[in-house]
Amino acid sequence: MIRFTLLLIASWVVMTTTHEVGHLIGGWLGGGTLQHAELRPWHLPHSHFAPDPHPLLTLWSGPFVGAVVPLLVAIAIGKPSVWFIANFCVLANGVYLAVAWFTGDPFLDTPRLLAAGASPLSIAIYCALTLGWGYPAFRGNCQALFRKKTVKLSQRNISD
């Protein structure tokens, strides 16, 4: 249970950091002027660009980088704990955009994407892909993690 908790904490930190750094990269590439950025994962990370000549680039870069970078790291490293984190990031980015769509909170990414002209279909496709991949992959990571613990406990009982 401690390993699971530590992996969840690491996953949250990686997800919030890569997502927000994605917004920062997108804003910078789009020629935006950064007014404020908050990257601490125990706060709600956010960044504000004004002016932001290409808000769709800035806004889409967060969920894109937040999902793709952890996956690339997992592919490169290949360890189960890194895949756990990567699959959490994919799932969390999809859940975030889906939930933000339904809440309509104007400070969250999905309403901002829609206000900037993003197609609802593009958001739906992103959510379908990330949830469709992320949920079964992350669920499998969790099952494998707890299965190993159960096997270890069973082996201990046999040897006692």
N, C-alpha and C positions, 0 to 999 in steps of 0.2 A: 504494500500500500504506500510506503514511503517513496519507492521508485516511481510509482504512478503519479503521486502528488508532485514530485520534483519534475517529472516530464511534463505535466500539465502547466506548471509554473514556467518552465523553460519555453514551452510551446506558446504561451500567452505573450511572453517577452519577445520572442522571435516574430510572432504574427503581428503584434502592434508595431514593432520597430520596422519590419520590412514593408508593411503596408504604408506607414507614414513616410518612410524614406522614399517610397515609390511616388507619393504625392510631391515630395520635395524635388525629386529628380524630374518629374513631369513638369512641374511649375518652372523649374530652372530651364529645361529644354524648350519650353514654350515662351520663354522671355518674360515670365512673371516677376514681379518684385515681391519678395518675401517680407511680410509685415510682422508675422509672429509664427513661432513653431513651438510645439510642446511634444517632446518625445518620451517623457517618462511613462513607462507602461502602467504604473499604478494610478496615473491620471488618465483621462480620456485623451490620447494623443490627437493632435490636430495641427494644421498649418493653414495660414491665410496669406494669399497673394493678392496684392492690389497695386497696380492693375494686373490682371491675368488675361493676356491676349488670347490664350487657348485653354479655356477652362476644362474642356472635355479631355484634353491631353493630361492636364493636372489631375483631374478627378479619376480617370480610368487608370492612370499609372499606379495609384495606391493598391487597388485590388489585383491588378495584373502582377506587379512586382511582389506584392504580398503573398501571392500563390506560386508564382513561377520560380522565384529565387530559392525558396526553401526546397522545392522539388529538384532543382538543379543541384543543390548541395547534397540532397539525399541520393541522387543518382551518382554523384561523384564519390561520396563516402560509403554509401551502401549499408550502413549499420542500422539495425532495427530501431534503435532509439532516435536516430536522425529521420527515419521514415515516419515514425510516430509524430514527430514535430512537424514534418512537411505535410503530412496528411491532415493534421490538425489545422495548419495554416490554410490549406485549400478549403477545407470544410468551413472554417470560421469566416473566411472572406465571403464565401457564398451565402452563409447564414446571415452575415452582417448586411449584405445588400438586400437580401430577401426581407429581413425583418425591418430594415430601414424603409423599405418601400411601403410596408403596411402601416408603420407608425406615422410616416409623413413628416417627421421632425425635420424642419428646414436646415438644421445644422449637420445632419447626417448625409452621407455620400449619395444615396439613391435619389432623394428629392433634389439634391444639388445637380446630379447628373441629368435628371429630367428637365430641370429649369434651364440647364445649359444647352438643351437640345438633343440629348441622347435618346435614341429610340427605345421605347419600352421593350421591344423585341430583343434588342441587344442586351439589355439587363436581364431579361428572362432567360436568354441563351446562356449568359455567363452563370447565372444562378443554377440552371439545370446542369451545366457541365461540372461546376465545382461541387454542387451537392451530390450529383450522380457519381462522381469519382470520389469525393472526399468522405462521404458517409460510409460506404462499404469498406474503403481502405482504412479509415480511422477505426471503425468498428473492429476490423480484422486485427489491427495493431493492439487494440485494447484486449481482445480475446487472447491473442498470443501472449501478451504480457501476463495476464492473469492465469493462463494455462500453465506457463512456466512455473509460476509460484505454486500452483496446485500440485504440479508434478514434483517439485522440490519438497513440499510438505508431505506428500504421499511417500516419497523415498525416505524421508526422515522417519516416518512412522514405521516403515518396514524394517529399517535398520535398528530401531530402538528395542 
